[in-house]
């Protein structure tokens, strides 16, 4: 099975080609004990495609969350790269066996590089930066799950994401963003034509982003990388 670190760049040109995932702590009411939020996102659309809260951190839970997301999204065989850091649940035997069985290529952050999983890190900042994020610890995994479920609905279906030209992750994931942004551009052009004195230049660029890079460097598609490995 092939493994990659982030010295290997990946480019997503559509949903369900490149996912990123990580685990973050959620404080519990028991001193020194935590709940663990497992969160998987699609890098292209930023949609949360899978999540769960458990009282333990382990590869078995990670594999379960991922497998459910993979089935729910209907990802075709050999279509997906899954990026994570180098934590034990990410490299556990159960998790890696699940990825191998599903034809998913695992990608890992470089050792001792703290910002090699930027999309998941940014999403966790959004989670914990929400105004309604509880200021008191969660009492049970069920109360934590209830809050995360509410957050995921808001994030996927209501959050106008600045990196996506202010469409929601769910709209981007369904392929609705290009048409929405074209209509927005028409509206802006009409407003500029009606009141040209109010505009100092051209209107905002409403072209939908066509691809997203996980890592710096020259984009390399999965297909071209496979060809290079075969050669």
QUIVENZI-V895399 format. One record per residue. N is the residue number from 1. D_CENTER is the distance of its C-alpha to the mean C-alpha in Angstrom with 1 decimal. Layout:
{{N,D_CENTER} {N,D_CENTER}}
This chain:
{{1,23.2} {2,21.5} {3,19.5} {4,18.1} {5,17.5} {6,15.8} {7,19.3} {8,18.2} {9,16.2} {10,13.9} {11,13.5} {12,11.5} {13,13.9} {14,12.6} {15,10.2} {16,10.0} {17,11.0} {18,8.3} {19,5.7} {20,5.1} {21,6.8} {22,9.6} {23,12.5} {24,14.1} {25,17.7} {26,19.0} {27,22.7} {28,25.3} {29,28.9} {30,30.2} {31,30.7} {32,28.8} {33,26.7} {34,23.1} {35,20.6} {36,17.3} {37,14.0} {38,11.8} {39,8.2} {40,5.8} {41,2.5} {42,3.8} {43,4.4} {44,7.5} {45,7.3} {46,4.6} {47,5.9} {48,5.9} {49,7.6} {50,9.4} {51,10.9} {52,14.4} {53,16.8} {54,19.5} {55,22.5} {56,22.0} {57,19.7} {58,20.2} {59,19.1} {60,20.6} {61,18.4} {62,15.2} {63,16.7} {64,17.4} {65,14.1} {66,12.6} {67,15.7} {68,15.6} {69,12.1} {70,13.4} {71,16.6} {72,15.4} {73,13.4} {74,16.5} {75,15.0} {76,18.1} {77,19.5} {78,18.7} {79,15.9} {80,12.8} {81,11.9} {82,10.0} {83,9.6} {84,10.7} {85,13.6} {86,17.1} {87,17.6} {88,20.0} {89,17.8} {90,15.6} {91,18.9} {92,20.9} {93,23.1} {94,21.8} {95,18.2} {96,19.3} {97,21.8} {98,19.4} {99,17.3} {100,20.6} {101,21.9} {102,19.1} {103,19.2} {104,15.8} {105,15.9} {106,14.7} {107,13.9} {108,14.7} {109,15.1} {110,18.6} {111,20.9} {112,21.7} {113,19.2} {114,17.4} {115,14.9} {116,13.6} {117,10.1} {118,9.6} {119,6.0} {120,6.1} {121,9.6} {122,9.3} {123,7.5} {124,10.3} {125,12.7} {126,12.1} {127,12.6} {128,15.8} {129,16.9} {130,17.3} {131,21.1} {132,21.3} {133,19.7} {134,22.8} {135,25.2} {136,26.7} {137,25.3} {138,24.3} {139,27.3} {140,25.8} {141,22.6} {142,23.4} {143,23.4} {144,20.1} {145,18.6} {146,20.3} {147,18.8} {148,15.1} {149,15.9} {150,17.2} {151,14.3} {152,11.8} {153,14.4} {154,14.8} {155,11.3} {156,10.7} {157,14.4} {158,16.0} {159,14.0} {160,15.1} {161,12.4} {162,14.5} {163,12.5} {164,12.7} {165,16.5} {166,16.4} {167,15.3} {168,12.9} {169,9.5} {170,11.7} {171,14.3} {172,12.3} {173,11.0} {174,14.7} {175,16.0} {176,17.9} {177,16.9} {178,19.6} {179,22.4} {180,21.5} {181,21.4} {182,24.6} {183,26.3} {184,25.3} {185,26.8} {186,29.9} {187,30.2} {188,30.0} {189,32.5} {190,34.9} {191,34.7} {192,35.5} {193,38.3} {194,39.8} {195,39.8} {196,39.7} {197,41.2} {198,38.2} {199,36.0} {200,36.5} {201,34.5} {202,32.1} {203,29.5} {204,25.9} {205,24.0} {206,22.1} {207,21.2} {208,17.7} {209,15.6} {210,16.2} {211,13.9} {212,11.2} {213,12.1} {214,10.4} {215,13.8} {216,17.0} {217,20.0} {218,21.0} {219,18.5} {220,19.2} {221,18.2} {222,18.0} {223,21.3} {224,23.1} {225,22.1} {226,23.5} {227,26.6} {228,27.0} {229,26.9} {230,29.4} {231,31.6}}
